[in-house]
Amino acid sequence: MFIPSEIKISAIILHKVGNKANEDGLFFSKQPIKTDEKLNELLINYFFSPFKSEEYFNFYHESDLNLNEVYHYVAQIFDQNNLAVMYEQSVNLAKHLYEKSIHHKIKGGDFFTVFFKDCILHGESVNAVGLFKSENKDDFLKISSNGENFELISEKGIDIKKLDKGCLIFNVEREKGFTVAVVDNTNRNLEAQYWFDDFLHVRQEENEFYHTQNALSMCKNFVTKELPEQFEVSKADQIELLNKSVQFFKQNENFNMEEFAQEVIVQPEVIESFSRFKSNFEEEHAVEIADTFAISETAVKKQATGFKSVIKLDKNFHVYVHGNRNMMEQGEDEKGKFYKLYYQKEE
């Protein structure tokens, strides 16, 4: 992870990028923004605070990495490292963003190109280029005094606690497409993925986060979808297997596929089915799940929220299962199906 407290802003350039489909226009500033120490501190917090994940990406292109526009323009900034080149490439970046802003729901906004020095990434000091877009303006009140009375003025501005879109490009792993962190806090629907896909054109970096995320996703899909089709298994047994899967990732620093299968899945015929499902999952989702890798604690926390441990019984009851499966019994009598729960104390 990077450490914002060490970061310095070397230069910041602002352009306005509208929606091309709506003919909003594209407006370039003539020179970089002048800042002071206090403003830089606010801007660093504004630009960096949304980046909390260990999920990183790389620029890519289907035929030649150098044909990825953002990769090419940012590489020029790193190589030349002077203000004239940075301004020139910021204009190219703004033009490229404008060309990709063609969906009718895309909002225009302020587009920042920022050069950062001394970003501490994974324990190393590196330079970075930040690309940020502010689309939404909030109302705020400004108080003024004429000496005897106070006045309230309503104005619109950027909320420094709400970054809309951002991208941090670190000057490492250049041959792989740089190490890139990305956020988009405004558009999560498919038609508005232009920031990730159309403008940046990035894909997830194959690191600990990537492998942990994919392995957990594969396990969840196997337990909830494949297992009930291949074997007779109760909902309680499925939840137990989901809980055991998450616990394995939480209790180990490294993942080993064979150990996971022996400790969590256990039954040979289910392990065989799991192995076949892994191959199909990799092919279907175009990912490669390594047999061994270091486990990302951040990825475990993120993925674990999707592992539901609840049994829904008609519309009358929800049974949350967090622990010992042996404390539950399932059966059926003249009244219908039932669960019997054993416990030590009621809270």
N, C-alpha and C positions, 0 to 999 in steps of 0.2 A: 504493500500500500504506500501511497505518497503521503508526505507530511506537509500540510499547508503552511505551518509556522516558519518554514525555511525559505519559502518561495518569494521571488522578487519579480515584479513586472518590469520588463525592459521597454516594451512599446505596446500601445493599444490603438487600433484603428476601427472606426465605426462607419458602416454604410447602412442605408435603408433598402431592404429588399421586399418588394411587393409581390402580389400574386400575378403571374404572367397571364393566366387565363382571364383574369378580370381587368387586365391592362392597368394594373396599379402603378407600374413604373419601377425604376431602379435609380437610386440616388447615391452618388459617391461623395464622401467628404474629401476635402482638399489636402488635409494634413492630419497627423495623429492627434489624439486627445492629450491635452496637458493634464497631469495629475500631480497630487502631492502625497506625502506619506500617509495621511489619514484616509484619503480617498482610495489609495492603493490597498490599504488594509480592509476597507469595506468591499472593494471589488474582488479581492482574493477570496474573502469569505463567500461572496455572492457566486463566484465562478466555481469554487471547489467544494462547497458544503454538500451539494447533491450527490457527489461521487462517493458512495459508501461501500459499494460492492467490490469484490475481487474478480468480478467478471470482466475480462478484457477481450478486445477484438483486434483483427488485422485488416488492413485494406487488401482488397484482392481485385483481380480482373480475370475474366474467363480465358483470355489469350496472352496478355502481357501486363504485368503489374504496373509498368510505367504508363499504361493507357488509362489507369485510374486517375481521374482528374485531381481529386483532393490529394492523393498520395504524391503526384507529380508536383503540384504547386507548393505543398508543404516541404517537400524535399529541397526545393529551390531556396526556401527560407532558411532551412538548416544549413545548407551548403554555403550560401552567400553571407548570411548573418549580417546584413546591413539594412538600414531603414528604407532605403529606396526600393530594394528588392522586396522587402516585406509589404510595402505599400502596393507595388505592382501586382504581387500575388494575391493580396487581399481583394483587389479589384477582380482578378480572375476567379477567385473563390466566390465572390458575391454574384458574378455573372453566372457561374455554374449553378449556384443555388437558385437563382431566378429562373433558369431554364428548367429546373426540376419542380418549380412551384406552379404546377399546372392543374392540380385538382381544385375544384371549386371550394372545398372546405379549408384549404390551406390559408392561414392568415399571414399577412405581411408583418414585417417587424424590423427591429434594430439588429443588425448583424455585426458582431464583434470579432475581430481577429487580434489575438493577443500573443505576445512572445513572453514566455516565462523562463526565468533562470533559477537554478538550484532547487529543482523539484527532487525530493528524496523518494525514489521509487525502488522498493525492495532493497533498501539499504544503500543505494548508490545515488549520487548527485547527477541529474540529467537535465537538459533543457527540454522545453515542451512548447508546442503551439496549441493555443486554445481557440476553438470556433464556437461561438455562442449566439443564440438567437432569442431575443425577447419579443414575444408576440402579444402579450396581454398587459394592459395598463390598469393600475388600481387607483381608486380615488383616495386622496389623503388631504388632511386639513393643515393649513399653514397659519400660524398665529402671528399677527403683527401688532405693533403698538405705535400710536402717534403721540405718545407722551402722557395722555390723560385716559385714553380708552384702548381697548383691545379689539381687534378685528379678526374674523375667521375667513380665510380664503380657501375655496375648494380647487384643488389642482389634480392632474393625473400624472402618474409616474410609475417607475419600475419598483416593484417590491423586491428588495434585495434578498429576501428569504424564499423567493419563488423563481428559480431559474426554469425557463420553459424548455429550452433545448441546449445541449452542450456536448462538446467533444474535446477531449484532451489527447493530444498526439505526442507521445514521448519519443525522444530521439534514441531509441534502442530497437533492436530486432528489425533493422531496416530491410534486410533481405527477405523477411517474412511479411513485410507490409506495416512496419512499425507496431509498437504496442499502443493500443488505442482504448480509451475509456469513453463510453457514450451514455447519455441520458436523454430521454424524451418524456417530459412530464405532462404533455398536453394531448398527444395523439397516440392512442393505443389500438385504434381500429385498423383493419388491413389496408383500406384505401389511403390512409395517411401515413404509411410507413416510408414516406419519401426521405425522411432525415437519415434513417439507417440504411435503407436499400438504394434509393435513387441518388441521393446527394453524396453520402459517404461511401456507400457500397463496401460494407464491412461484413466479416463473418467471425464467429467466436474463435478466440485463440485456444489452442489445445493445451491447456494447463491443468493444474489440480482442480480448479473450479469446474472446468469443462468436463473432465472425466468423472468427477463426483456427481455432478448434476445429471449427466447422461446415465450413469449406472443406477442411480436412485430412480430416475424416471423409468428405466427399463424394468427394474424390480417391481415398481408400482403397477405398471401395465401388465406384467406377468401375473401378479397376484389377483388383480381385480378383473382382468379380462380373459387371459388364457387359462389360468388354473381352473375356474369354474366350468369351462368347456371341456377340459380334458379329464377332470376328476370330480368325484362327488365330495364337495367341500361346503361346510356351513359358513355363514357370514362371520360367525365368531372365530372360526379357524382362519379365515382370510385376514381378519383384523389382527389376530395373534401373529401371523406371518409378517404383516406390515410393520407391527410394533418391533418384532425381532430384527427386521431389516434395518430400521432406523437406529435401533440400539447398537447394532453391529458397527454402523458408521460413526456413531457417537463415541463408542468405547475404544476404537482403534485409530491409530495415527496413519496406518497404511492399509490399503485394500488389497486383498488377494482373492481372486475369484474362486479358487478351489476351496480355500478356507471358509469363505462365505457360504458356498454350497453345502459343505459338510456341517457347519455349525447352525445355519439358519434353515435351509431347506430340508436337509437330513435324508429323506426317503430317496433311494436310488432312482426309482421310476420318475419321481418329480424332478430330480436333478437332471435327468436326461431330457425331460421336456423343457426345462429351464434353459439348457444349453442350446437346444434347437431354436427356442424363442429368441435368445440373444442374437443369433445369426440373422434371423428374420427381422428383428428390430433394427439392427445396424443397417441392413440393406434398405429397409423401408424409410428410415429417417436420415439416411446418408451420413451416419456417424460411425466412429470406431470406438468401441468401449475397451480400454486396455484391461488386461488380466491383472495387472498390478499397478498401483499408483498411490501417491500421497493423498490423503483425504483432506479436502477443504472444509474446515469447520463452518465457514460462511455459507457454502453451498448446501451443507447439511441442514443448517437452520432455515434456509430459504425453501428447500424442497420438502422438509418435514411438515411444513404447514399444510401441504396438500395431501398428506397421508391421514385420511379420515378414520377415526377409531370409534365410529358411532354405528349402532344397529337401529334402524328405524322400523318400529313395529306398528304397522297400519298407520293411523293418525293419532294413536293414543300415547305411545311411549317412544322415547329415545334412550337407548342404553349405551353409555360411553365405557369403552373397555380400554383400560390403560395398563393392566398388569396381568396377573396370573390367570391363564385360561382355565386352569383346573378348578377355579372357584366358581365356574359356570357349568350348569347342566341344561341340556336342551331336550325337550320331550313333547309328547302329545297325549291328551286324554279326551274325555267326552266333551269338555268345554272348548277344546281347540289346542293350538300349539302354545308352548310356554317355555320360558327360561327360568331356571332356578339359580339364584345368586347367593353365595356364601360370603360372609364378612365378619370382621372382628368387632368393629364399632361403627356407630352411626354418627356422622358429623353434620 
